Amino acid sequence: MNLERFKGTINLAIPLHRFTTWKIGGIADMVVIPQDKTDLEILVYELSKTNTPWLILGNGSNILFSDNGYRGAVIILGDGFKHISTEDSMIRAGAAASLHQLAQKTAQTGLAGLEELAGIPGTVGGAAFVNAGAHGKSLMDYCTAVHGINALGKQTTLTTFRPEYRSGGLPDNFIITDIDLKLTFKNPSEIHALMTKYLEKRRSTQPLADASAGCTFKNPDNRGAGRLIDELGLKGFQKGRAMISSKHANFIINIGEAKASDVIDIIRHVRMKVWKSYGVRLQLEVLIIDEYGNPQNPGRIP
Ligand SMILES: Cc1cc2nc3c(=O)[nH]c(=O)nc-3n(C[C@H](O)[C@H](O)[C@H](O)COP(=O)(O)OP(=O)(O)OC[C@H]3O[C@@H](n4cnc5c(N)ncnc54)[C@H](O)[C@@H]3O)c2cc1C
């Protein structure tokens, strides 16, 4: 690869558990941090020229990497992608900016909409890709444009996309660099009160001090996945060093040096139990990928 003009950082043989909130994941061949869009274009061009597989990572708060790591380059967007700017009710946020900070900053400006999303520990890019949300609101509800690098390595803007529950409806291999949002002005103290209420709810119901990736399963229609798991008495269920949280049954926590295989064993067990007891097929909310970047769906009920 010719990365002479590349200004970012390249690290070889890096453990991925450092970059995920689950603190799980084996060694990646390469972790690359481009500093700006030019860097990113150079990088994607060189990676495709050399047929090097790559994947883009945000804050690693919705992903389970394999214990075997990843055979390719993990791209993490650097400081040049962390900007947040507002003009009237329009916001442009860089993909590496924190979603929580975006929610706080817009609230301070008197712009309402993101109150429910405060406290979600993702980046703007990751949150847009998975359409992160809570309490019936999702990030893509407010998104008017997504800027990024397409599979051919060219800067592109998308203005039509079909977001769904936990999917931004964006093309595969599209690296989000910034998104535009339109929010509405409201009384800042009302926004602040609402945000405080949702943050308090998070603190009281979620095991925020433990390593996890948030909810493991999507909520099936009209039912909370956590409630179904709880009703089966599975809180505290443990495999290896992974355990179903006693605070929230949809969270699988790493109680210290858990393996991806421990988490996967729990996922299989839960899916089978919920299927046998309720006839409900739980779908994964977290993304599980193998060392070649292929999505995995362990224990899926056919
Ligand atoms: C304690 C806790 C609470 C949580 N609460 C919630 C919640 O209430 N609601 C909710 O929806 N989620 C929740 N989550 C899950 C997670 O925080 C969100 O899904 C978050 O938006 C993921 O963002 P990320 O940057 O960590 O993405 P990552 O996990 O790094 O990546 C997720 C996906 O997005 C892709 N991606 C990342 N960056 C980009 C980019 N720039 N361009 C294109 N694709 C990209 C990745 O390739 C991957 O496929 C929670 C997690 C934790 C640990």
The ligand as an ORCA input file, in Angstrom:
! r2SCAN-3c Opt
* xyz 0 1
  C     -24.975      1.010     27.911
  C     -25.468      1.021     26.494
  C     -26.732      1.561     26.219
  C     -27.211      1.568     24.916
  N     -28.443      2.119     24.666
  C     -28.924      2.126     23.419
  C     -30.208      2.682     23.124
  O     -30.915      3.176     23.983
  N     -30.627      2.673     21.827
  C     -29.874      2.158     20.818
  O     -30.301      2.192     19.647
  N     -28.660      1.631     21.055
  C     -28.172      1.589     22.317
  N     -26.937      1.056     22.568
  C     -26.165      0.455     21.461
  C     -25.198      1.432     20.761
  O     -24.686      2.398     21.654
  C     -25.846      2.136     19.587
  O     -26.342      1.228     18.637
  C     -24.850      3.105     18.913
  O     -25.530      3.954     18.061
  C     -23.747      2.394     18.128
  O     -22.807      3.374     17.729
  P     -21.251      3.049     17.644
  O     -20.558      4.266     17.201
  O     -20.784      2.448     18.915
  O     -21.268      1.958     16.483
  P     -20.379      0.648     16.366
  O     -20.855     -0.349     17.378
  O     -18.971      1.000     16.347
  O     -20.830      0.150     14.932
  C     -22.180     -0.249     14.697
  C     -22.378     -0.404     13.193
  O     -22.296      0.865     12.584
  C     -21.317      0.854     11.547
  N     -20.669      2.153     11.535
  C     -20.019      2.776     12.559
  N     -19.530      3.967     12.152
  C     -19.876      4.092     10.847
  C     -19.640      5.097      9.854
  N     -18.970      6.220     10.097
  N     -20.123      4.860      8.605
  C     -20.812      3.723      8.308
  N     -21.042      2.753      9.194
  C     -20.593      2.940     10.451
  C     -20.345     -0.266     11.936
  O     -19.662     -0.776     10.810
  C     -21.318     -1.277     12.530
  O     -21.949     -2.005     11.494
  C     -26.435      1.032     23.863
  C     -25.157      0.482     24.143
  C     -24.678      0.492     25.455
  C     -23.319     -0.074     25.730
*
